[in-house]
């Protein structure tokens, strides 16, 4: 496998101001299905909210993930963007409403909905009021200026499914479960009119420009109503759509269907129908720029150009929850497994992904025996697999052990037996070589954790439920003789993690209720008597994983709110049972924690899909993102801004700088540092690090730079595309006009560079400014476009040799294909220093080449041939 160490020359990365350093943004996307989308007021960004309790801001032109908003504790059900400023509203399933500042990412206001949550929100045209479809059919009105609820209207008997604002009449349109659509005059808060659909309403869309209302019904009929004449204009049979949107771009109505079809009706042409094969759902429209966004595969977003119905950027989720980590006893490998049905083995000295094994289901827990190279995996389908790390291409040996998902597994010290605990309320011990069951018990509750004692003679079992508060048991069994040895005091809430201390003297268990917010306790017991010795408080949410350091001096506890929010990772000193440290780095719940065998590193992972290596001496953290369903990955140091990736892993990376998003290339020369990444691994190979460092210095030397040139006081010019807001998403013109402004406050400008799809259109020397002796340059340039996608980049170089950050613009060119001119230079020689190599027919060969291309003259506007014979 080749690995990604790009030699991209970009002086843009030279300037790193202390107050505004580049920030690595990992393009992880949503880890759970997306429920809602909305374009921002200027349509430069798209917002998406999902079941991972996060909201993502995407840059429309580049498809880059700008920011992830965390602040909800439940699924995001609805989003609404303020029509004239950088604010938006989000509503979660637990009826919490947040008002956000788009620029800073901060919550302006947070409140609980008085009458429960809903699935639809909309602002009025001026942005003075926000209407929220609440529970029990009520409309709740938020006053945006006074920042408070001002009205509650009982609109429907049951739930509200849709809210739309009708600008022409300043009315609110509401859709309820009782098959009726109501139009509300918000002055007197009374319905001015209604439409009875007669069937269940799937979706409603409004065309503000044409005063049309479209209604999709459950009986596969779509109705088009004129709101001007208050009459049904059209009834389209066999046109069921899960969601409708009016594009108002050439009068188009689009409908997403559950049978993977996207239907487009041209309203101005008698509702002529066009069908696109697509799996898009949950459509939203950006009318200024002519875009439709739709969800596909539940977690990804595709942008559609309305003018030509061409698909543009794909906003891809690269996040997949990691459920389990294991460090091999010989410190060679880190084994990970999780939601994407893959087991991965990471080499802890080289950082490389050595092996990847595809599994038949999601992996909830893993165990690894370094002596036999066997990986055991407990699956969400209740099966247990035995895999060989060195022979990863072989099919796993699979045993059907449980009827429901396996939650926890553990390997006994001999490596011969494995314990499994599952949600079918059973615990089993099976022999690895043949799957023979040797022990079984049924605690009577969902089994959350099983673990062998350090000597392998006993088995620790912990049970707990999501809502039920009985049969929450913690016990130790003599599994060989099928005897319960110790039963600990009955817990009032579920037990979700439990572990032995390395000497077998203590048992520590986490106790809590998974849907209950509040303090969660760790309890320390005497493993021999079952007596409660200590209660450790310090977590705000449930602890899902526990790990003792190899010497038993420290205990790590990882958890967080399963409904969302940052992960919690605490370290306790076992001599006093006092908290020693809190480690902050995970964006979501921590599912698994592991110490390295020498105790110098702690490794954690969970629902944010990030593996973090914590150096317990230096307090530094190294992040690893493994791209799901692939062999790609990226390492990065969030505090130092360095990264290193596999061949295509950089696709999950972007750089935020100066309030803008940049692709990784612009900072690659400065930040792509495998040498600095690898020396933060637990057992890095010194010779490998030195080899990478030499390669980096050689790369710098090749382009005439040194590391000292990257100092914070190195001065950069600036270069901007002033008319960025006016650049359309697509055009039929073969050129685009750009207003360029370059400025340097200290040094004369030397040249202006313009690239289209990484090709310098004014040559490698650009537009020379040296003779002008100016520090400022402004011009309108007419840039030729290539057919299809165009990435335009502009930068300025000063006479001190420093280049500005490249300003980017993206546009799709749909112009008819142009025939190029062909300039053909044919070189031929007959005589060589070694006369034995002399040729006699070079003239014929050169003429043959020219004739060949001349015969294809129809492919070119003109053919110009030049010959040089010697």
Buried (B, 14 or more C-beta within 10 A) or exposed (E): EEBBBBBBBBBBBBBBEEEEEBEBBBBBBBBBBBBBBBBBBBBBBBBBBBBBBBBBBBBBBBBBBBBBBBBBBBBBBBBBBBBEBBBBBBBBBBBBBBBBEBEEBEBEBEBEBEBBBBBBBBBBBEBEBBBBBBBBBBBBBBEBEEEEBEBBBEBBEEBBBBBBBBBEEBBBBBBBBBBBBBBBBBEEBEBBBEBEBEBEBBBBBBBBEBBBBBBBBEEBBBBBBBBEEEEEBBEBEEBBBBBBBBBBBEBBBBBBBEEEBBBBBBBEEEBEBEEBEBBBBBBBBBBBBBBBBBBBEBBBBBBBBBBEBBBBBEBBBBBBBBBBBBBBEEBBBBBBBBBBBBBBBBBBBBBBBBBEBEBBBBBBBBBBBBEBBBBBBBBBBBBBBBBBBEEBEEEBBBBEBBEBBBBBBBBBEEBBBBBBBBBBBBBBBBEBEEBEEEBBBEBEBBBBBBBBBBEBBBBBBBBBBEEEEEBBBBBBBBBBEEEEBBEBEEBEBBBBBBBBBBEBEBBBBBBBBBEBBEEBBBBBBBBEEBEEEBEBEBBBBBBBBBBBBBEBBBBBBBBBBBBBBBBBBBBBEBEEBEBBBEBEBBBBBBBBBBBBBEBBBBBBBBBBBBBBBBBBEEEBBBBBBBBBEBBBBBBBBBEBBBBBBBBBBBBBBBBBBEEBBBBBBBBBBBBBBBBBBBBBBBBBBEEBBEBBBEEBEEBBEEEEBEEEBBEEEBEBBBBBBEBBEEBBBBBEEBEBEBBBBBBBEEBBBBBBBBBBEEEEBBEEEBBEBEEEEEBBBEEEBEBEBBEEBBBBBBBBBBBBBBBBBBBBBBBBBBEEEEEEEBEBEBEBEBEEEEEEEEEEEBEEEBBEBBEEBBEEEEEBEEBEBEBEEE
